[in-house]
């Protein structure tokens, strides 16, 4: 291996080491002399405090580890010989006297015309999945050098605030991710208005006391919007974006009005897994589905499946949806059956149905809109729906456990799926690849004996 690297020109070694994750690149450069030389020209730099500081150590030990981390940063910057950076990432905790190091890092990156910049000062002890997170305030301000850097294409700021009025120099900025901070809707509008070529905006663990309302003027170029467990104090969420193609929302369904207006919508992903109560959201959820009905790819969660039938229509949308790939994250509990039927009935052009087994939302105050016979449910409420007769060709079932409700649905799809070509059943396995339910393979193999409506159907079990 050492001889192989010695035969390669420096230019090629720089490309190779720049493609490696920074941690692996550092390890490799220690082992091979030629890679050590190439690492000084790498175009991908990541300084992550967690590589050095271990949370299970004593305070005294962690202080020593932090000093080693900062010394590593200074030494690396001093020895770097390259003139160009593609990516630069700095993740460090909120310790005193680190402002100078931050400025040094940002200066190092901007002087080398970095294209993708990440500044992450979020506390590593903040809980990623804490439902009731606090009012996070940004720890640092974005350094002044960044505002002057016109070549930036991707920017990620976590617990690092910015002045939207100063962000007028980003003529090629296409993607922004913000997290762990108070973020006013005014700041979001200012950011979108000043960064005219911005195509993707992601927000994670941000909070605001304003109504979330974005109009056409500030969202002209926006193609992707991701809201990841943010908290908005008011019950209004409105986005009017003519060119928005991808919308992803993870978090709480605490809006009485939730509208997404975009004629170019291609993909929508809704995950309200943190919800524990019904809250009579059937009507606003149904209205949002009307907005998203033009999407060709739709992902819904257990909460959506349980709550959507409590809206104005119980078994299908008033108008057909354009969904061609439907992804349902569900437990296949009977509380979800009506919602599953609702979406399958509403998608006459459905070509691929993906079911991903996950925990059910236990909603304390949710009731079924009507009684049904469990064993006859699919025959009574799906019948010969249009997609089963004309378009559904592929079914993917991930996390199969061999439960009765799983087989009831799969049996019906096999019997009534006239154009089905493939059903892929992936058994639920643990991290080591071991099958978690001992009887699941046998129950899956029982499905091979079910009479098939489609002569072209192949069923695979893995």
N, C-alpha and C positions, 0 to 999 in steps of 0.2 A: 504493500500500500504506500509506503514511504517513497519507494522508487517511482511509483506511478505519479504521485504529486510532483516529484522533482522534474518530471518530463514535461509538465504542463507550463505554458507561458503565464506570467503574472496576471495578464489581463483576464485569462480564463479562470484562474484561481479566484480573482476578485468577484467574478460573476457567481461562481459556485458558493463562496462563503457568504455572499450577500443574500443568497436564496435560503440559507439556513436560518432557523430561529436563532436569535442573538446568543442565547445561552449555549446552544449547541455549537455555534461558531467559535465561541470563546474556548469551549472544551477541546474542540478539534485543533485550534491554533496552538494549544499547549502540547499536543501530541506530535504535530508535524511542523517542521521548521518553515517549509515553504508556505504553509497556511498561516503561520504566525506573521510572516511578512505581508501576505495578502490581506490579513485581518485589519491591518493599519489603513487599508483603502476601502474597507467594507462600506456599502451604501445603505446598510440597514443596522441601526443602532438602537438598543433598548436597555435603558438603565432602570431596573426594577428592584426596589428595596427588599421585596419579599424573597429575592434570590439570596440575600445575605442575612436578613433579620428573621429569626424564627420566633413565632409568637409564644411558643411554650417555654421559652427561656426566661431567666430572671431579668428584672429591669436593668441591672448592672451589665449583664451579658449582652442584652440588646443594645445598650448604649455603645458598647465596644463594637458590636457588629455594624451599627449605623456609621460609626467613624470609619470603619474599614470600607463600607459601601461608598462613602463620600470620597475617600482617598482613591478608590478604584475609578470613580468618575473622573477625577482630576487627572489621574495618570493616563487614562484612556484618551481623553481629549488632547492632552499634551503630545501623545505619541501618534495620533491619527494623522495620516499623510494625504488623505483624499481631499478632493475639492468639490465633490458632489455627494449629496445624500438624497436617497429616495424616501426613507422612513426614519423618523426619530421619535422615540417614546421615553418619557420620564415619569416614573411612578415612585413617589416617596411620601412619607408621612409628614404630619404638620409639626415638625420639631423647630425649635428656635434656631436662629442663625443659619438658615438654609437659603435665605434670599439671594445671597451672593452666588451660591452654587446653581440655583435655578437660572439666574441671569447668565451665568457662564454657559450653561447647557443650551439655553435658547439662542444665545449669540453664536455658539458653535454650529447649531443647526441652521439658523437663518443665513449665516455667512456662506454656507454650502448649498444654498438654494433648495432646502428641503421641500419635498412635495407633500408629504404626509406627516403631520405633527400631532403628537398625543401628550397632553399634560394632565396627569392624574394625581390629585392630591387628596382623594377620598380616603378616609380612615379605614384601614384594613379590618378594624373591629366592628364597623357598621355591618349590620346583618343584611345580607343580600336578599333574603326572603322574609324580612320583617314586615308584616302586614301593616302595622301601625307605626310607620317610621316617623321620626321627628322632623322638625322644621330645619333641614340642613341649610347652613349658610356656607357659601363658598369661602374657603380658607385663604386663597391667594387671588390676586388680580392677574390677569393675563399680562405678561411683560410687554413693554412698549415696543421692543424689537419686532414682535409678531405683527402688530398693526401695520408696520412699514414693509412687510414681506409680501410682495405682490404675486409671487410664484406659487403660493400655497394652493393645493388642490383638495386636501382632506385635513380636517381639523377636529380633534377630539378634546373636549375640556370637561374634566370631572372635578367638582369642587374648586373650580377656577372661573371666576366671573369675568365678564367682558363688558366693554362699553359699545353698544350697538352703533352709536353715531360715529364712532371712530373706524368702523369696519367698512370703509369705502374703497379700500385699496385692493380688495381681494377680487381681482377681475377673472380669475380662473378657478375660484373655490367652488367645488361641486358637491362636497359632502361634509356635513357638520353633525357631530354627536355631542350632546350636552348631558351632564348628569350630576346628581347629588348637590343640588343648589336650588335656591329660590329663583324662579324664572318667570318674569311677568310676560303676559301676552303682548304687551307693548314692545318688550325687548325682542320677542320672536318676530313680530311684524317688522321691526326696524332691521333685524338681521336679514330677513327675506328680501326686504326692499333694497337694501344696500348691496347685497350679494346677488346680482342679477342672474348669474348662471348656476346658482345653487339648485341641485337636483334632488338631494337626499337630506332629510332632517330627522334625527333620532333624539329622543329625550328619555332619560332613564332616571327614576327617583327624583324628579324635579317636582316642585310644588308652587302653587300660585293661588292667590285669593281673588282672582279675576275670572270672569266668564271666558271660556275658550272659544274664540270666534275669529276665524281667518277668512278673508275675502279674496276675490279674484285678483285684485290689484297686486297684492303682496305675494301671491302664490303662483304667478304666471309660469315660472320655470320648474316648479316643484313636481317631481315625479314619484317620490317615495317619502312617506311619513310614518314614523314608528313612535308610538307612545308606550313606554314600558314602565308600568307601575308608578305612574305619576299621580299627583293628588291635586285636584282642582276643587275649590270650595263651593262653586256654584253648580247648579244642575243643568247647565247649558253647554253643549259641545257641538259647534258648527264649523265645518270646513268646506269652503267653496273653492275648489282648485280645478281649473279647466284641464290641466295636463297630468293630474295625479294618476299614476298607474298602479301603485302598490300602497296599501294601507294596512298597518298592523297595530292592533290595540291590545295590550295586556294590562289587566288591573281590575278596577272596580266599575260596575255598571250602576253608577249613582247619578245618572242624568235622566231628567224627564224629557229633554229634547236632545237628541243625538242625530245629527244630519251630516252626511258625507256626500257632497255634490261634485261628481266628476264624470264627464262623459267618456273618459279614456281609461276608466278603472279596469285593470286586468287581474289583480290578485288582492284578496282581502283575508286577513287572519284575525280572529276574535277569540280572546282567551280571558274569561272571567273566573278563573279557577279559585281566586281568593274570596269570591263571594260565598256567603253562608246563608243568605236570606233572599226570598223571592222579591220583596219590596214592590210588588205590582208593576213590574217593568215590562210586561208583555207587549203593550202598545208601543212604547218608544223603541223596543227591540225590533218589533215588526217593521216600524217605519224606517229604521236603519237598514234592515234587510232589503227594503224596497230600493233604497239608494244604492246598495251594493249588488243588486240583482244582475247588473251588466258584467260583473267580473266573471272571468272564465275559470279562475281557481279560487275556491272558498274553503277556509278552515274554520270550523266551529267547535265549541267545547261543550262539556256536559251541562253547564249552566244554560247555555243557549238552547240546547235540546229540551231541557225541562221547562223553560220559561216561555219560549216562543208560542206554544199552543194556547197560552192564556191571553194572547192578543186578539185582534179582530177575526182572524181565521185560524182554525184549529188543525187542518189537515193539509193545507197547501197555501202558497201565496195566491193572491188574487190574480196576478199576472205571472206568466212563466219567467223563470230565471234563466240566464244564459250560461250558467255554470256547466263546465265540461269536466272538471276534476273537483270532486267534493271530498274533503278530508274531515273526518269526524273523530275528535278525541273524546272517547266515551268509555263507560264501564259496561255498557249494554244491560244496564238495570232497566226493569220495566218502566221506571219513571222517565226514561229517555225514549221509549218506543215511539210515542206520538210525535216527538220532535224529529226522530229519524225518518219516520214516514212523511212528515211535513216536507222535509228537504228533498227526499227522493221523488216525491210526487211533484214538487215544484221545478224540477230540473229535467225537462224532456230531452235535452241534448247531452245529458250526462254520459261521458265515455269511460271515466275511471272513478271508482269509489274506493277510498282508503279509510279503513277503520283502525285507529290506534288505541289500544286498550290503556286506560289511565284511571285514576281514582275518580269516583263520582262526587260531584258537589252535593253535600248533604244540606239541602235547603229546609230550614226549620218550618217555614210557613207555606210551602208549596203543595198544592193539591192537584190530582189529576182532573182534567176537565170533564171526563166521563169514564164510566166503567167499561172494561173490555175483557174478552176472553184471551188469556195469554197465549195459548196454543194456536188459536185461530187468528191472532192479531194481524199478521202480515197478509193473509188471504182476505180478511175483511177490510183492511185499510190501505193496502197497496194494490191488491188485485192485479190486473194487467196494465200497470201504469206505463206511460209511453216510453220511458227510457229503457225499461225491461224488454219491450217489444222491438225497439229500433236502434238504440245507440249504446247501451252499456256493454262494453267489451272486456273490461278489466276490473277485477276486484282484488285489493290488497288488504290482508288482515294481519296486523302486527300485534303480537302479544297474546296470541290465542291460548286460552286456558282449558278449553274443553267443557265449558259451562253450558247448561241447557239453553240459555238465551242466545248464546253465540251460535249454536247449531240451528236453532229455530230460524234465525235470519239467513244463515248460509244455505240451509236446505231450501228455503223459499227462493233465494236467488238462483240456485242451481235448477230448480224446477221451472221457474218462470223467466229466466234470462235467455231469451231466444237468440241473441247475437253474442252471447258471452264467448270469449276466446281463452281467458285465463283467470284462475283464482289462485292466488298465492297465499298460503297459510303459514305464517311464521310463528312458531311456538314461543311462548313466553320463556325467556331464559334469564339467568342471573349474570352478573358481571364476568363470571368465569366461563360462560357459555353453556352451563348445565341447565337442562330443562327443569322448570320450577314446579310444574304440576305433573306428577308421574303418569296420570291417566290421559293426559292431553293428546298424545300422539294417537292412541287408540281411538279416541273420539273423533279426531280429525280424519283418520283412515275410514271411519264409518261413513263419512260423507262421500267417499269414492263409490259407494254402492247406491247413492241416490240417483234416480232417473233424471237424465239431463235433457233440457229443452234444446240445447245447442249441440250439434254433432261435432263442432270444432272446439269444444271446451276442454282445456287441460287444467287439472288441479295438481298443484305442487305443494308439498309439505316439507318444511325445513325447520 
